[in-house]
Amino acid sequence: MNCPIYELSDSEITTINANFLLLDNATVDLGCIVGGISLESPELRAKVNKHFTRISVALNNLRPLVTHLFELQGRDIREES
């Protein structure tokens, strides 16, 4: 299968990295907020946990790509967190 090659500009890489970090941090913060709220029913708590898990899995699946993009810019993702 032939796929077109697209070279990202430095600003595009920065945008991807910044948005990944925003999503990652917002997910952690929201998890802390929801964790401190008494959810009314076990069903509601299960649904909220399910969606947080889905978001976390998606972010973790993207983490190697974002880490590589940081490395391409000569930075370490841990320096940005």
MIKEZA-159832 format. One record per residue (C-alpha): residue number from 1; residue in one letter; z, y, x. Coordinates in pm, 1 decimal, padded with zeros to 6 digits. Last residue first. Layout:
N
<r><num>NUM</num><residu>a</residu><Z>Z</Z><Y>Y</Y><X>X</X></r>
...
! end
This chain:
81
<r><num>81</num><residu>s</residu><Z>03180.7</Z><Y>01837.8</Y><X>00520.2</X></r>
<r><num>80</num><residu>e</residu><Z>02916.5</Z><Y>02005.9</Y><X>00738.6</X></r>
<r><num>79</num><residu>e</residu><Z>03033.0</Z><Y>01873.5</Y><X>01078.2</X></r>
<r><num>78</num><residu>r</residu><Z>03060.5</Z><Y>01521.6</Y><X>00931.8</X></r>
<r><num>77</num><residu>i</residu><Z>02687.9</Z><Y>01533.7</Y><X>00845.1</X></r>
<r><num>76</num><residu>d</residu><Z>02607.6</Z><Y>01566.0</Y><X>01219.7</X></r>
<r><num>75</num><residu>r</residu><Z>02355.0</Z><Y>01825.5</Y><X>01321.0</X></r>
<r><num>74</num><residu>g</residu><Z>02036.1</Z><Y>01826.0</Y><X>01528.6</X></r>
<r><num>73</num><residu>q</residu><Z>01804.7</Z><Y>01898.0</Y><X>01237.9</X></r>
<r><num>72</num><residu>l</residu><Z>01673.7</Z><Y>01542.3</Y><X>01253.7</X></r>
<r><num>71</num><residu>e</residu><Z>02034.0</Z><Y>01424.6</Y><X>01254.3</X></r>
<r><num>70</num><residu>f</residu><Z>02098.3</Z><Y>01607.2</Y><X>00927.4</X></r>
<r><num>69</num><residu>l</residu><Z>01788.8</Z><Y>01440.8</Y><X>00778.8</X></r>
<r><num>68</num><residu>h</residu><Z>01913.9</Z><Y>01101.7</Y><X>00897.8</X></r>
<r><num>67</num><residu>t</residu><Z>02250.2</Z><Y>01161.7</Y><X>00731.0</X></r>
<r><num>66</num><residu>v</residu><Z>02067.7</Z><Y>01261.1</Y><X>00411.8</X></r>
<r><num>65</num><residu>l</residu><Z>01869.6</Z><Y>00938.6</Y><X>00417.2</X></r>
<r><num>64</num><residu>p</residu><Z>02177.5</Z><Y>00727.3</Y><X>00489.8</X></r>
<r><num>63</num><residu>r</residu><Z>02376.7</Z><Y>00906.7</Y><X>00211.7</X></r>
<r><num>62</num><residu>l</residu><Z>02117.8</Z><Y>00856.2</Y><X>-00063.3</X></r>
<r><num>61</num><residu>n</residu><Z>02249.5</Z><Y>00514.0</Y><X>-00170.1</X></r>
<r><num>60</num><residu>n</residu><Z>02603.9</Z><Y>00652.0</Y><X>-00150.5</X></r>
<r><num>59</num><residu>l</residu><Z>02505.9</Z><Y>00933.9</Y><X>-00385.3</X></r>
<r><num>58</num><residu>a</residu><Z>02353.8</Z><Y>00690.4</Y><X>-00636.2</X></r>
<r><num>57</num><residu>v</residu><Z>02658.9</Z><Y>00462.1</Y><X>-00616.4</X></r>
<r><num>56</num><residu>s</residu><Z>02893.0</Z><Y>00757.6</Y><X>-00671.0</X></r>
<r><num>55</num><residu>i</residu><Z>02695.1</Z><Y>00878.6</Y><X>-00972.5</X></r>
<r><num>54</num><residu>r</residu><Z>02696.3</Z><Y>00532.0</Y><X>-01130.7</X></r>
<r><num>53</num><residu>t</residu><Z>03067.9</Z><Y>00490.8</Y><X>-01061.5</X></r>
<r><num>52</num><residu>f</residu><Z>03142.0</Z><Y>00826.3</Y><X>-01218.7</X></r>
<r><num>51</num><residu>h</residu><Z>02944.3</Z><Y>00718.5</Y><X>-01525.2</X></r>
<r><num>50</num><residu>k</residu><Z>03133.5</Z><Y>00390.4</Y><X>-01559.6</X></r>
<r><num>49</num><residu>n</residu><Z>03469.4</Z><Y>00561.4</Y><X>-01507.0</X></r>
<r><num>48</num><residu>v</residu><Z>03394.5</Z><Y>00804.0</Y><X>-01791.2</X></r>
<r><num>47</num><residu>k</residu><Z>03285.8</Z><Y>00518.1</Y><X>-02019.3</X></r>
<r><num>46</num><residu>a</residu><Z>03594.9</Z><Y>00310.3</Y><X>-01934.6</X></r>
<r><num>45</num><residu>r</residu><Z>03826.6</Z><Y>00608.2</Y><X>-01997.6</X></r>
<r><num>44</num><residu>l</residu><Z>03659.9</Z><Y>00664.3</Y><X>-02335.0</X></r>
<r><num>43</num><residu>e</residu><Z>03702.6</Z><Y>00298.1</Y><X>-02430.6</X></r>
<r><num>42</num><residu>p</residu><Z>04066.0</Z><Y>00296.5</Y><X>-02312.9</X></r>
<r><num>41</num><residu>s</residu><Z>04131.6</Z><Y>00581.7</Y><X>-02553.9</X></r>
<r><num>40</num><residu>e</residu><Z>04255.4</Z><Y>00937.4</Y><X>-02552.5</X></r>
<r><num>39</num><residu>l</residu><Z>04198.2</Z><Y>01031.4</Y><X>-02191.0</X></r>
<r><num>38</num><residu>s</residu><Z>04508.7</Z><Y>01177.7</Y><X>-02029.4</X></r>
<r><num>37</num><residu>i</residu><Z>04370.5</Z><Y>01420.0</Y><X>-01777.5</X></r>
<r><num>36</num><residu>g</residu><Z>04466.1</Z><Y>01398.6</Y><X>-01409.9</X></r>
<r><num>35</num><residu>g</residu><Z>04190.3</Z><Y>01150.7</Y><X>-01325.0</X></r>
<r><num>34</num><residu>v</residu><Z>03943.8</Z><Y>01379.8</Y><X>-01499.5</X></r>
<r><num>33</num><residu>i</residu><Z>04027.4</Z><Y>01662.1</Y><X>-01259.3</X></r>
<r><num>32</num><residu>c</residu><Z>04028.8</Z><Y>01440.3</Y><X>-00949.5</X></r>
<r><num>31</num><residu>g</residu><Z>03697.9</Z><Y>01280.8</Y><X>-01049.8</X></r>
<r><num>30</num><residu>l</residu><Z>03553.5</Z><Y>01626.6</Y><X>-01106.8</X></r>
<r><num>29</num><residu>d</residu><Z>03648.2</Z><Y>01726.8</Y><X>-00752.7</X></r>
<r><num>28</num><residu>v</residu><Z>03494.8</Z><Y>01411.7</Y><X>-00600.4</X></r>
<r><num>27</num><residu>t</residu><Z>03176.8</Z><Y>01452.0</Y><X>-00804.3</X></r>
<r><num>26</num><residu>a</residu><Z>03154.3</Z><Y>01821.3</Y><X>-00717.7</X></r>
<r><num>25</num><residu>n</residu><Z>03187.5</Z><Y>01741.5</Y><X>-00346.2</X></r>
<r><num>24</num><residu>d</residu><Z>02908.1</Z><Y>01482.3</Y><X>-00351.2</X></r>
<r><num>23</num><residu>l</residu><Z>02682.5</Z><Y>01693.2</Y><X>-00571.8</X></r>
<r><num>22</num><residu>l</residu><Z>02725.6</Z><Y>02003.8</Y><X>-00355.4</X></r>
<r><num>21</num><residu>l</residu><Z>02682.4</Z><Y>01797.8</Y><X>-00036.3</X></r>
<r><num>20</num><residu>f</residu><Z>02358.3</Z><Y>01646.9</Y><X>-00166.4</X></r>
<r><num>19</num><residu>n</residu><Z>02238.2</Z><Y>01991.0</Y><X>-00270.7</X></r>
<r><num>18</num><residu>a</residu><Z>02300.3</Z><Y>02132.3</Y><X>00075.7</X></r>
<r><num>17</num><residu>n</residu><Z>02127.2</Z><Y>01841.2</Y><X>00248.7</X></r>
<r><num>16</num><residu>i</residu><Z>01818.9</Z><Y>01858.7</Y><X>00027.1</X></r>
<r><num>15</num><residu>t</residu><Z>01797.0</Z><Y>02237.5</Y><X>00065.8</X></r>
<r><num>14</num><residu>t</residu><Z>01840.0</Z><Y>02217.5</Y><X>00444.1</X></r>
<r><num>13</num><residu>i</residu><Z>01565.9</Z><Y>01955.4</Y><X>00464.7</X></r>
<r><num>12</num><residu>e</residu><Z>01338.7</Z><Y>02178.2</Y><X>00258.3</X></r>
<r><num>11</num><residu>s</residu><Z>01420.1</Z><Y>02477.3</Y><X>00480.4</X></r>
<r><num>10</num><residu>d</residu><Z>01336.8</Z><Y>02279.9</Y><X>00795.3</X></r>
<r><num>9</num><residu>s</residu><Z>01001.4</Z><Y>02180.5</Y><X>00648.4</X></r>
<r><num>8</num><residu>l</residu><Z>00950.1</Z><Y>01830.0</Y><X>00521.0</X></r>
<r><num>7</num><residu>e</residu><Z>00644.0</Z><Y>01637.3</Y><X>00631.0</X></r>
<r><num>6</num><residu>y</residu><Z>00472.7</Z><Y>01449.7</Y><X>00353.2</X></r>
<r><num>5</num><residu>i</residu><Z>00292.1</Z><Y>01128.1</Y><X>00430.8</X></r>
<r><num>4</num><residu>p</residu><Z>00074.7</Z><Y>00985.2</Y><X>00157.5</X></r>
<r><num>3</num><residu>c</residu><Z>00142.9</Z><Y>00623.5</Y><X>00075.1</X></r>
<r><num>2</num><residu>n</residu><Z>-00097.2</Z><Y>00339.8</Y><X>00135.8</X></r>
<r><num>1</num><residu>m</residu><Z>00000.0</Z><Y>00000.0</Y><X>00000.0</X></r>
! end
